[in-house]
Amino acid sequence: MKRISAAVAITAVGALAISGCAAGGGDEGDDSGLVEGSSITAAWNQAFYSMNGNTSFGNATANNNINYLVLDGFNFYNNTPELEQNTSFGSYELISEDPLTVSYTINEGVNWSDGTPIDAADLMLYWAAESRALDTPDFDPAEFTDPDTGEFTPEYPTDVVYFDSGATPTSGLGLVSEMPEIGEDGRSVVITYDQPFVDWELTFATIGEMLPAHIVAKKALDIEDNEEAKQALLDAIAEEDAAALAPISSFWNSGFNFTEMPEDLELVTASGPYMISDYVADQFVTLTANPEYSGDHTPNIEEITIRFIPDPLAAVQALENGEVDIIQPQATADITTALDGIDGITVDTSLGGTYEHVDLQFDSGKNPENIFSNPQVREAFMKVIPRQRIVDELIKPIIGDSAIVRNSQIFVPGAEGYDESVEANGSDAYADVDIEGAKALLASSGVTDTSVCILYASNNPRRVNEFALIQESAAQAGFNVTDCGSTDWGGLLGTPGAYDASLFGWQSTSLGVTNSLPTFETGGINNLNFYTSETVDSIIEQLNVEFDEQAKIDLQVELDTALWSDFYGVTIFQFPEVTAISDRVTNVTSSILAPTVFWNAWDWEVTEAPAEEG
């Protein structure tokens, strides 16, 4: 769900000083390049379930691929990758370094898909949600989270202000505790940080994130008029009115979660080049060009359908049959072979920006004894995970000997600092399976219930195979590994009582040095295993304000070492990425960062004219 390297933000996957130019795309107006009636179909391995990718529930690649195309913002990464300012949406300016002060301005004439102007109300809602500065102190939503779905239960209190963004007071907009100043134009805000923050440029309303304030307020406060709703929201924030902010935060948390086309079409109000126009549960989402969009990313293709195909071989078959035009399936040993036999496609195989890992639940696990609260048990379990065997049997057949075990929680293999960190972090203790060592640790731990239920994507063949290999190895040391696999695994991540360990991938979404840190800091949005460490939190606080490049690497090495020393869990491999594209569509390239192949969907073009009615 949201969120790796010598610095990359990450998002859970089935498997969150810069250039100022905008990416390519069509021109505005009649010369936009949009071909009426044009359509293509892409495939993804997991179904969409939330238009709010900034909550602990909704922060998943399956959601954010689509949110990236329907929600506009101030900047985005191209496939170099480099951060680009989206100047056709708005602009931002560093006003002061001490205190760190930044202004954000929405361009005049930029509207939501219902014609409502995007303005300061949207910016203020974003600040309130992503800073949590107005939250009810000390509220813990854990007891109101359904262990079967990961969503909040009907018993969730109606009188608390709680934005489920995972913001903490030590990083990002969590450092903006002072209420922003709204500009006289009504389209701008000035935010001031409590302390310096090295990645300030990545914290505010990047593409794919900002939700419509007028829709949130209308639904939360039962107001019909768009402008009245926006003003009510602005008043609630300005007055810190908990009675109004409670339903506003509740709707922001859950109101945009849906698994089929909502009856209330206001919930798909968009600001990006596309808008959701159809959604059939577990089958597909259709995106249609947004007629109100006026930015530089005007699309060439009128309609993009994203089909959900969990089985990678089924995705290949759909491509061969002409049912889909673009696939980027979870790679398995059979995929590249199957693609070799298909004419009329282009295939790219490389290492991607996602890494596989196993996390252990430090608290609120499914096991009645909360088994992984015990460090000896955590260490024992890490010793039985057959990392090398998983790579040899499941990954090398795809990309050959370039497939290696990843030995860092922080650095991508090959990145500056990786080798230094691996030498120091202690990961070598888990290079090989150590059954006898695990047995000894388990025996001395004092635990009586050795059951470990692992959450993973049960409809992902590679994950099914990984689970089986882990289960077999762990049994030899005395662990009773049980199956918590689910097709709804993404929404269950971080849910108390739902599982004891999780097997999934973190996908890079940025190059910011701090953006992987919410995975490890206490209370961070990606801290899904209830991990807490004063040492780690201290290192993260230092990283947040460190601008020297070598010092940043040194601190990340220190952080990596602390995580392995705490028996946080194990990394396994960097994902092989296979992208296959039909010759029917052009201008499709992939990025190592999320949203990978969708990063420039507005540039895609069909090579065949749509059929005309006769």
C-alpha positions in Angstrom: 0.0 0.0 0.0 2.1 3.9 -0.2 5.9 4.5 -0.5 13.7 3.0 -1.8 17.1 3.2 -2.5 19.7 5.5 -1.8 16.4 7.0 -1.8 13.1 6.2 -3.2 9.6 6.5 -2.0 7.5 3.4 -2.0 4.1 1.9 -2.8 2.9 -1.6 -2.1 2.7 -3.6 -5.3 1.2 -6.9 -6.4 4.2 -7.4 -6.8 4.9 7.3 -2.6 16.4 21.2 -7.1 14.7 20.2 -10.2 14.0 20.8 -13.8 11.0 23.0 -14.5 9.8 21.9 -17.9 6.6 20.0 -18.6 6.6 16.6 -20.2 5.5 16.0 -23.8 1.9 15.8 -24.8 -0.6 17.3 -27.1 -1.3 21.0 -27.5 -4.4 22.5 -26.0 -7.6 23.0 -27.9 -8.5 21.6 -31.2 -4.9 20.6 -32.0 -4.7 18.4 -28.9 -4.0 15.3 -30.9 -7.0 13.5 -29.4 -8.4 10.9 -31.8 -12.1 10.6 -31.4 -13.2 7.0 -30.9 -9.7 5.8 -30.3 -9.2 3.2 -27.6 -6.6 0.8 -26.2 -6.6 -1.8 -23.4 -3.8 -2.3 -20.9 -3.6 -5.1 -18.3 -2.7 -5.0 -14.6 -2.4 -7.8 -12.0 -4.6 -6.3 -9.3 -8.0 -4.6 -9.2 -8.4 -0.9 -8.4 -10.2 -0.2 -5.1 -9.6 3.3 -3.9 -9.2 6.8 -5.5 -7.4 7.9 -2.4 -3.9 6.5 -2.6 -2.8 8.6 0.4 -4.4 6.4 3.1 -2.9 3.3 4.7 -5.7 1.3 3.1 -5.6 2.8 -0.4 -1.8 3.2 -0.8 -1.2 0.6 -3.5 0.1 0.6 -7.1 -3.1 -0.9 -8.4 -4.9 2.3 -7.2 -2.1 4.8 -7.9 -1.6 3.8 -11.5 -5.1 5.0 -12.2 -5.1 8.0 -9.7 -2.0 9.3 -11.5 -4.1 9.7 -14.7 -7.2 11.2 -13.0 -5.8 13.5 -10.4 -3.5 16.4 -11.5 -0.7 17.9 -9.4 2.3 20.1 -9.2 5.0 17.7 -10.4 5.8 14.2 -11.5 8.8 12.0 -12.5 9.6 11.3 -16.1 11.3 8.0 -17.1 14.9 9.3 -16.9 13.9 9.6 -14.0 13.9 13.3 -13.3 11.3 15.4 -11.4 9.4 17.8 -13.6 7.2 20.7 -12.6 3.8 20.5 -14.1 3.6 24.2 -14.9 0.3 23.9 -16.8 -1.4 22.9 -13.5 0.3 25.4 -11.2 3.6 26.6 -9.8 5.5 26.6 -6.5 8.3 28.7 -5.2 10.8 28.4 -2.4 10.4 31.7 -0.6 12.7 31.1 2.3 15.1 28.5 3.5 15.0 29.6 7.1 12.3 29.1 8.0 11.6 26.8 5.1 8.7 28.5 3.4 7.1 27.5 0.1 4.2 29.0 -1.9 1.9 27.0 -4.2 -0.4 28.5 -6.8 -3.0 26.8 -9.0 -3.2 28.3 -12.4 -6.3 30.3 -13.2 -8.8 28.4 -15.3 -7.8 24.9 -14.0 -11.0 23.0 -13.2 -12.3 19.7 -11.9 -14.2 17.6 -14.4 -17.5 19.0 -13.1 -16.4 22.5 -14.0 -15.6 23.6 -10.4 -12.4 25.6 -10.2 -9.5 24.0 -8.4 -8.4 26.4 -5.7 -7.3 27.1 -2.1 -10.0 24.8 -0.7 -8.4 21.9 -2.4 -4.9 22.9 -1.2 -6.1 23.4 2.4 -7.8 20.0 2.5 -4.6 18.5 1.2 -2.6 20.2 4.0 -5.1 19.2 6.7 -5.0 15.6 5.6 -1.3 15.2 5.0 -0.1 17.2 8.0 -2.7 15.8 10.5 -2.2 19.0 12.4 -5.9 19.2 13.2 -6.3 15.6 14.3 -7.8 14.6 17.7 -4.8 13.9 19.9 -3.9 10.3 20.8 -6.7 8.7 18.8 -5.8 5.1 17.8 -8.0 3.6 15.0 -6.6 0.1 15.5 -9.6 -1.3 17.3 -11.9 0.1 14.6 -10.2 -1.7 11.7 -11.8 -4.8 10.3 -9.3 -7.6 10.2 -11.0 -9.2 7.3 -11.1 -6.2 5.0 -8.6 -3.6 6.3 -11.3 -0.9 6.3 -12.7 1.0 9.2 -15.7 -0.7 10.9 -19.2 0.8 11.5 -18.2 1.3 15.1 -15.6 3.9 14.1 -16.4 7.0 16.2 -18.1 9.9 14.5 -16.7 12.6 16.8 -12.9 12.3 16.2 -10.8 14.1 13.7 -8.4 11.6 12.1 -6.9 11.7 8.7 -5.5 8.3 7.8 -2.5 9.7 5.9 0.2 8.3 8.2 1.8 11.8 8.7 4.2 12.1 11.6 5.5 15.3 13.2 9.1 14.5 12.1 8.8 14.5 8.3 7.0 15.8 5.2 3.9 17.9 5.8 3.8 16.6 9.3 6.4 19.3 9.9 3.9 22.0 8.8 2.0 22.4 12.0 1.2 26.0 11.4 -1.9 26.7 9.3 -1.0 27.8 5.8 -1.8 31.3 4.7 -4.3 31.6 1.8 -3.4 34.1 -0.9 -5.8 36.9 -2.0 -6.3 35.2 -5.4 -8.0 32.3 -3.6 -5.9 29.9 -5.6 -2.7 29.8 -3.5 -1.3 29.0 -0.1 2.0 29.6 1.6 3.3 26.9 3.9 6.0 27.2 6.6 7.9 24.2 7.9 8.7 23.8 11.6 12.3 22.8 10.6 14.3 22.2 7.4 13.2 19.2 5.3 15.5 18.0 2.6 12.7 16.6 0.3 10.3 19.5 0.6 9.7 19.4 -3.2 8.0 16.0 -3.0 5.6 16.7 -0.2 2.7 18.7 -1.6 0.1 17.5 -4.1 2.2 15.7 -6.7 0.3 14.2 -9.6 -2.2 11.5 -8.5 -2.8 12.8 -5.0 -5.1 15.8 -4.5 -8.8 15.0 -4.0 -11.7 17.4 -4.7 -12.4 19.4 -1.6 -15.9 20.4 -2.7 -17.0 16.8 -3.1 -15.5 15.8 0.3 -17.4 18.7 2.0 -20.6 18.1 0.1 -20.8 14.5 1.2 -19.4 15.0 4.7 -21.5 18.1 5.6 -24.6 17.4 3.5 -24.3 20.5 1.4 -25.6 20.7 -2.2 -23.8 23.8 -3.6 -20.2 23.3 -4.6 -19.0 26.8 -3.6 -20.9 26.7 -0.3 -19.3 23.3 0.4 -15.8 24.7 -0.3 -16.4 27.7 2.0 -17.7 25.4 4.7 -14.6 23.3 4.5 -12.3 26.4 4.6 -14.3 27.7 7.6 -13.9 24.3 9.4 -10.2 24.3 8.9 -9.7 28.0 9.8 -11.8 27.6 13.0 -10.4 24.1 13.8 -14.0 23.1 14.1 -13.8 19.5 15.3 -17.6 18.9 14.8 -17.2 19.6 11.1 -13.7 18.2 10.6 -14.7 14.8 12.0 -17.0 13.9 9.2 -14.7 15.6 6.7 -11.8 13.4 7.8 -13.9 10.3 7.9 -15.1 10.9 4.3 -11.6 11.7 3.1 -10.5 8.3 4.7 -13.1 6.1 3.2 -15.5 7.9 0.8 -13.4 7.2 -2.3 -13.1 3.5 -1.7 -15.1 1.5 -4.3 -14.7 -1.8 -6.1 -17.2 -1.1 -9.0 -18.6 2.0 -10.6 -20.2 4.0 -7.8 -23.8 5.1 -8.2 -22.8 8.5 -7.1 -20.7 9.8 -10.0 -19.4 12.7 -8.1 -17.0 10.3 -6.4 -15.1 10.0 -9.7 -14.7 13.8 -10.1 -11.3 14.2 -11.8 -8.7 16.9 -12.5 -6.2 14.9 -14.7 -6.2 14.1 -18.4 -8.6 11.2 -17.8 -11.6 10.4 -15.7 -13.1 7.0 -14.6 -16.1 6.4 -16.8 -16.8 2.7 -16.2 -15.8 0.1 -13.7 -16.9 -3.5 -13.6 -15.9 -5.3 -10.4 -12.8 -7.5 -10.7 -12.8 -7.0 -14.5 -11.8 -3.6 -15.7 -11.7 0.2 -15.2 -12.3 2.4 -18.2 -10.7 5.9 -18.4 -12.1 8.5 -20.8 -10.5 11.8 -21.8 -11.5 14.5 -19.4 -13.3 17.3 -21.4 -12.5 19.9 -18.7 -8.8 19.2 -18.7 -6.7 22.1 -20.0 -3.1 21.2 -19.1 -0.1 20.1 -21.2 -0.9 16.4 -20.8 -3.9 16.4 -23.1 -4.3 12.7 -24.2 -4.1 11.4 -27.8 -6.3 8.3 -27.0 -9.9 8.9 -26.0 -10.4 5.8 -24.0 -8.0 3.5 -22.0 -9.4 0.4 -20.4 -7.3 -1.3 -17.8 -8.2 -5.0 -17.4 -7.4 -6.9 -14.2 -5.5 -10.1 -15.0 -3.7 -11.6 -12.0 -2.3 -14.6 -13.9 0.7 -13.4 -15.9 0.3 -16.2 -18.5 -3.3 -15.2 -19.0 -2.1 -11.6 -19.6 0.3 -12.9 -22.3 -2.6 -14.9 -23.9 -4.8 -11.8 -23.9 -2.0 -9.9 -25.6 -1.6 -12.6 -28.2 -5.3 -12.7 -28.8 -5.4 -8.9 -29.4 -7.6 -8.4 -26.3 -5.1 -6.1 -24.6 -2.3 -3.9 -26.1 0.0 -3.3 -23.1 1.0 -5.7 -20.3 3.5 -5.5 -17.5 2.8 -8.8 -15.7 4.4 -10.2 -12.6 7.3 -11.9 -14.3 7.6 -15.7 -14.0 9.9 -18.3 -15.7 7.3 -19.0 -18.4 6.6 -15.4 -19.4 9.5 -14.5 -21.5 9.3 -17.9 -23.4 5.6 -17.3 -24.1 6.2 -13.7 -25.3 9.0 -14.9 -27.7 6.4 -16.7 -29.7 4.1 -13.7 -30.4 4.5 -11.6 -33.5 3.6 -7.9 -33.7 4.8 -6.9 -30.2 7.8 -5.2 -28.6 9.2 -6.7 -25.4 11.5 -5.1 -22.8 13.0 -7.1 -19.9 15.0 -5.4 -17.2 15.3 -4.9 -13.4 12.6 -2.7 -12.1 12.2 -0.4 -9.1 10.3 -2.9 -6.9 11.8 -5.3 -4.4 10.3 -8.4 -2.8 10.5 -8.7 1.0 9.1 -10.4 4.1 8.0 -8.2 7.0 7.3 -9.5 10.5 4.5 -8.1 12.7 6.1 -6.7 15.8 2.7 -6.2 17.3 -1.0 -7.0 16.7 -0.3 -10.3 14.8 -2.8 -13.1 14.3 -0.9 -15.6 16.5 -2.4 -15.4 20.0 1.1 -15.1 21.5 2.0 -12.3 19.1 4.9 -14.5 18.1 7.1 -11.9 16.4 7.2 -9.6 19.4 10.0 -11.9 20.5 13.3 -11.0 18.9 14.6 -14.6 19.1 11.7 -15.8 17.1 12.1 -13.0 14.5 15.8 -14.0 14.1 14.9 -17.7 13.8 12.3 -17.0 11.1 14.6 -14.9 9.1 17.1 -17.8 9.2 14.7 -20.2 7.5 13.6 -18.0 4.6 15.2 -19.6 1.5 16.2 -16.3 -0.2 18.8 -17.7 -2.6 16.6 -20.7 -3.6 13.7 -18.3 -4.4 16.0 -16.3 -6.6 17.5 -19.4 -8.3 14.3 -21.2 -9.0 11.9 -18.3 -9.6 13.8 -15.3 -10.8 17.0 -16.5 -12.6 14.9 -18.3 -15.3 13.4 -14.9 -16.2 16.5 -12.7 -16.4 19.4 -15.0 -16.0 22.4 -14.5 -13.7 21.7 -10.8 -13.3 19.1 -11.9 -10.8 20.6 -11.6 -7.3 19.5 -11.5 -3.7 18.9 -8.0 -2.5 20.7 -7.5 0.8 19.6 -4.0 1.9 16.3 -2.6 3.2 17.4 0.9 2.0 19.6 0.8 -1.0 18.9 -0.7 -4.5 21.7 -3.0 -5.7 24.1 -1.0 -7.8 23.2 2.3 -6.1 25.9 4.4 -4.4 26.1 3.1 -0.8 24.7 -0.4 -1.5 28.0 -2.3 -1.3 29.1 -0.3 1.8 25.8 -1.0 3.5 25.8 -4.7 2.7 29.3 -5.0 4.2 28.2 -3.4 7.4 24.5 -4.2 7.9 24.6 -7.9 9.0 22.5 -9.3 6.2 25.2 -11.9 5.5 23.8 -13.8 8.5 20.8 -14.7 6.4 22.6 -15.5 3.1 22.0 -19.2 3.6 19.2 -21.1 5.4 20.2 -22.1 8.9 17.8 -24.7 10.2 19.8 -25.7 13.2 20.4 -22.1 14.3 16.7 -21.4 13.9 15.8 -24.5 16.0 18.0 -23.4 18.8 16.6 -19.9 18.8 13.0 -21.1 18.8 13.7 -23.6 21.6 15.2 -20.9 23.8 12.5 -18.3 23.0 9.9 -19.8 25.2 7.1 -19.6 22.7 4.6 -22.4 22.7 2.5 -21.5 19.6 4.8 -21.5 16.6 2.1 -20.8 14.0 2.9 -18.0 11.5 0.2 -17.0 9.1 1.6 -15.3 6.0 -0.3 -12.7 4.0 0.4 -12.6 0.2 -1.4 -12.3 -3.1 -3.1 -15.7 -3.4 -3.9 -15.1 -7.1 -0.2 -14.4 -8.0 1.5 -17.6 -9.1 5.0 -16.5 -8.2 3.9 -15.5 -4.7 2.2 -18.8 -4.3 5.5 -20.5 -5.1 7.4 -18.3 -2.8 5.0 -19.0 0.0 5.4 -22.8 -0.6 9.2 -22.6 -0.4 9.1 -20.6 2.8 6.5 -22.9 4.4 8.6 -26.0 3.5 11.8 -24.5 4.9 10.3 -23.1 8.1 8.6 -26.4 8.9 12.0 -28.0 9.2 12.8 -25.7 12.1 9.5 -26.2 13.9 7.4 -23.3 12.6 3.8 -24.0 11.6 3.4 -21.7 8.6 -0.2 -21.2 7.7 -1.9 -19.6 4.7 -3.3 -16.0 5.0 -3.1 -15.5 1.3 -5.9 -13.3 -0.1 -6.9 -11.6 -3.3 -7.6 -8.6 -1.2 -4.1 -8.6 0.4 -3.4 -4.9 -0.3 -6.3 -3.6 1.8 -5.3 -6.0 4.6 -1.8 -4.8 5.0 -1.4 -3.2 8.4 -4.6 -4.6 9.7 -4.3 -5.7 13.3 -4.9 -9.4 13.9 -5.0 -10.3 10.2 -1.7 -12.0 9.8 1.8 -12.5 11.3 4.1 -11.9 8.4 3.6 -10.4 4.9 5.2 -11.2 1.6 4.9 -8.4 -1.0 6.8 -5.8 -2.9 7.6 -2.1 -2.3 7.7 -0.1 -5.5 9.7 3.0 -5.8 7.7 6.2 -6.5 10.4 8.9 -6.1 14.1 9.6 -5.7 13.7 11.5 -2.5 16.1 10.4 0.2 13.4 10.5 2.9 10.5 8.9 1.1 11.2 5.3 2.1 11.4 6.4 5.7 7.6 6.2 6.5 8.1 2.5 6.2 10.3 2.4 9.3 9.5 5.4 11.4 7.0 5.0 14.3 3.5 5.7 13.0 4.6 6.2 9.3 2.0 5.5 6.6 4.0 2.5 5.3 4.8 1.2 8.8 2.4 -1.7 8.4 4.1 -4.0 10.9 3.9 -1.8 14.0 7.6 -1.5 14.2 9.1 1.1 16.6 12.7 2.0 17.4 14.1 5.1 19.1 17.4 4.5 17.3 15.7 4.3 13.9 13.4 7.3 14.6 16.5 9.3 15.6 18.3 8.5 12.4 15.3 9.4 10.4 15.0 12.8 12.1 18.6 13.4 11.1 18.1 12.4 7.5 15.1 14.7 7.2 17.4 17.7 7.7 20.6 16.5 6.2 21.7 18.1 2.9 25.2 16.7 2.5 25.3 13.8 0.1 27.9 11.7 1.9 26.3 12.3 5.3 23.0 11.1 3.8 24.6 7.9 2.7 26.3 7.4 6.0 23.0 7.8 7.8 21.3 5.4 5.5 23.9 2.8 6.2 23.4 3.3 9.9 19.6 2.9 9.4 20.0 -0.2 7.3 22.2 -1.8 10.0 19.7 -0.9 12.7 16.9 -2.6 10.8 18.8 -5.8 10.3 19.9 -5.8 13.9 16.3 -5.5 15.0 15.4 -8.5 12.9 12.9 -6.3 11.0 12.5 -8.9 8.2 14.3 -9.8 5.0 14.7 -8.5 1.6 14.7 -11.1 -1.2 15.2 -9.8 -4.7 14.8 -6.8 -7.0 11.9 -7.4 -9.4 12.4 -8.4 -13.0 10.2 -6.2 -15.1 8.7 -7.4 -18.3 6.8 -5.0 -20.5 5.1 -6.1 -23.7 3.5 -3.7 -26.1 1.4 -4.4 -29.2 2.4 -2.7 -32.4 -1.1 -1.1 -32.4 0.1 1.5 -29.9 3.2 3.8 -29.9 5.0 6.1 -27.5 4.8 3.6 -24.7 7.9 3.5 -22.4 8.3 2.4 -18.9 10.0 4.0 -15.9 11.8 2.4 -13.0 9.6 4.5 -10.7 5.8 4.1 -10.3 3.6 4.3 -12.2 6.1 2.6 -14.5 4.4 2.0 -17.9 1.6 4.5 -17.2 3.9 7.5 -16.5 3.2 9.1 -19.9 -0.1 7.5 -20.9 -1.2 10.9 -22.3 1.5 10.5 -25.0 0.3 7.1 -26.2 -1.0 6.9 -29.7 -2.9 4.3 -31.7 -1.4 3.3 -35.0 -4.7 2.3 -36.5 -7.6 4.6 -37.1 -10.8 3.6 -35.2 -13.4 1.9 -37.3 -16.3 4.1 -38.7 -19.9 3.1 -38.6 -21.2 2.1 -42.0 
